[in-house]
């Protein structure tokens, strides 16, 4: 990244840190831009260029041989402070909170965040609900784009919402941060024009549709992909998956769950390692209850389709996954939505 190496003897001042952070942030934005993530809505480039990610990850956890190591911005060792800053502006997810050895919160990969925000398709005046407050960084990006009163972010864990509020304040941004079960939405702030979810789901809660305006868009991780649903009314939404893969910390509360297949042991390891097939196996096999061998037969017979050929329909309390056409021959009920 663009951060320069600190003088190990003299350390670095707050001014030096700010300069290095600005350079590193500019380098990250260029990297995301070169990948084409901003092409459909260049206004998001300005948000990523303005919002200081390092203020939302004052510390994070990295794996080291034999365990974990915490990097933080107040470390007395200038070399470790530099490692922290470089990591904060690397295009990679950062583990920010663990409990009893389990990851419960993270800062998502910035390029994936950019893709999701662009696909969210916000317009001026939209009201957005974010499910999964995390560090508050995504809420700050949304607030930069739409204004503070337009953005609500909800999380079940009061420690996470408290730190998100603190990070937003430190960076000079405001959003409405709510402690509650995101699977139930946030009815007191409804209706919403967009819902963006930054945690893994087993199904899309129908209550979200009730809190959306007609024509709203819901963008949510499901299996190991991201589905983009258009809401027709309180009882119906439908849409396809993006082609990109996505792995998130599971939503805690009603409706949460990590992607992982209990059917994997019945198939050759080479197939289970195939990222797209693992997506299909989790969506259709685990969430849909279809035998793994049948999932494999359909996937191979249809030419090993990618994520973008699959979609989801929510219709009057029932949820379906489908391949190519919701009225076609390959439609599977989903068991996770409620």
DAWO-V256894 format. One record per backbone hydrogen bond with DSSP energy under -1.0 kcal/mol. NH is the residue of the N-H (numbers start at 0). CO is the residue of the C=O. E is the energy in kcal/mol with one decimal. If there is no record, write none. Layout:
<<NH:CO:E> <NH:CO:E>>
This chain:
<<10:6:-2.2> <16:12:-2.4> <17:13:-2.3> <18:14:-2.1> <19:15:-2.7> <20:16:-2.8> <21:17:-2.2> <22:18:-2.3> <23:19:-2.7> <24:20:-2.7> <25:21:-2.2> <26:22:-2.1> <27:23:-2.2> <28:24:-2.4> <29:25:-2.2> <30:26:-2.1> <31:27:-2.5> <32:28:-2.7> <33:29:-2.6> <34:30:-1.1> <35:32:-1.7> <36:31:-1.5> <38:35:-1.2> <43:40:-1.9> <44:41:-1.4> <46:42:-1.1> <47:43:-2.3> <48:44:-2.2> <49:45:-1.4> <50:46:-2.6> <52:50:-1.0> <54:51:-1.4> <55:52:-1.9> <59:70:-2.1> <60:94:-3.3> <61:68:-3.0> <63:66:-2.4> <66:63:-2.7> <68:61:-2.7> <70:59:-2.6> <72:57:-2.5> <74:71:-1.4> <80:76:-2.1> <81:77:-2.1> <82:78:-2.0> <83:79:-2.4> <84:80:-2.4> <85:81:-2.8> <86:82:-2.4> <87:83:-2.1> <88:84:-1.2> <89:86:-1.3> <91:89:-2.2> <93:106:-2.6> <95:104:-1.8> <96:104:-1.7> <98:101:-2.7> <101:98:-1.7> <103:96:-2.5> <104:96:-1.4> <106:93:-2.8> <112:108:-2.4> <113:109:-2.5> <114:110:-2.1> <115:111:-2.6> <116:112:-2.7> <117:113:-2.4> <118:114:-2.4> <119:115:-1.5> <120:117:-1.1> <125:122:-2.3> <127:149:-3.1> <128:193:-2.3> <129:151:-3.2> <130:195:-2.4> <131:153:-2.9> <135:132:-1.8> <139:135:-2.0> <140:136:-2.1> <141:137:-2.3> <142:138:-2.8> <143:139:-2.6> <144:140:-1.6> <145:141:-3.0> <146:142:-2.3> <149:146:-1.1> <150:147:-1.1> <151:127:-2.4> <152:175:-2.9> <153:129:-2.4> <154:177:-2.0> <160:156:-2.1> <161:157:-2.3> <162:158:-2.0> <163:159:-2.4> <164:160:-2.3> <165:161:-2.0> <166:162:-2.7> <167:163:-2.5> <168:164:-2.4> <169:165:-2.4> <170:166:-1.8> <172:167:-3.0> <175:150:-2.6> <177:152:-2.9> <179:154:-2.2> <183:180:-2.1> <184:181:-2.0> <188:185:-2.1> <191:210:-2.4> <192:126:-2.7> <193:126:-1.7> <194:216:-2.3> <195:128:-2.6> <196:218:-2.5> <197:130:-2.6> <199:248:-2.2> <200:220:-1.1> <201:254:-1.8> <207:204:-1.2> <209:205:-1.2> <211:208:-1.5> <212:191:-2.5> <214:230:-3.5> <215:212:-2.1> <216:192:-1.8> <217:228:-2.6> <218:194:-2.9> <219:226:-2.4> <221:224:-2.2> <224:221:-2.2> <226:219:-2.7> <227:239:-2.8> <228:217:-3.2> <229:237:-2.7> <230:215:-3.0> <231:235:-2.2> <232:235:-1.5> <235:232:-1.1> <236:313:-2.2> <237:229:-1.7> <238:311:-2.0> <240:309:-2.2> <241:225:-2.8> <245:223:-1.7> <250:199:-2.6> <255:252:-1.5> <256:199:-1.1> <265:262:-1.9> <266:263:-1.8> <271:267:-1.8> <272:268:-2.2> <273:270:-1.2> <277:273:-2.5> <278:274:-1.6> <279:275:-2.2> <280:276:-3.3> <281:277:-2.2> <282:278:-2.6> <283:279:-3.0> <284:280:-1.1> <285:280:-1.8> <286:281:-2.7> <288:284:-1.3> <289:283:-1.6> <294:290:-2.2> <295:291:-2.4> <296:292:-2.2> <297:293:-2.4> <298:294:-2.5> <299:295:-2.6> <300:296:-2.4> <301:297:-2.1> <302:299:-1.5> <303:298:-2.9> <308:305:-1.6> <309:306:-2.4> <310:321:-2.3> <311:238:-2.7> <312:319:-2.5> <313:236:-3.2> <314:317:-3.3> <315:234:-3.5> <317:314:-1.4> <319:312:-2.5> <320:331:-3.1> <321:310:-2.2> <322:329:-2.1> <323:308:-3.7> <324:322:-2.4> <327:324:-2.3> <331:320:-3.2> <333:318:-2.7> <334:286:-2.3>>
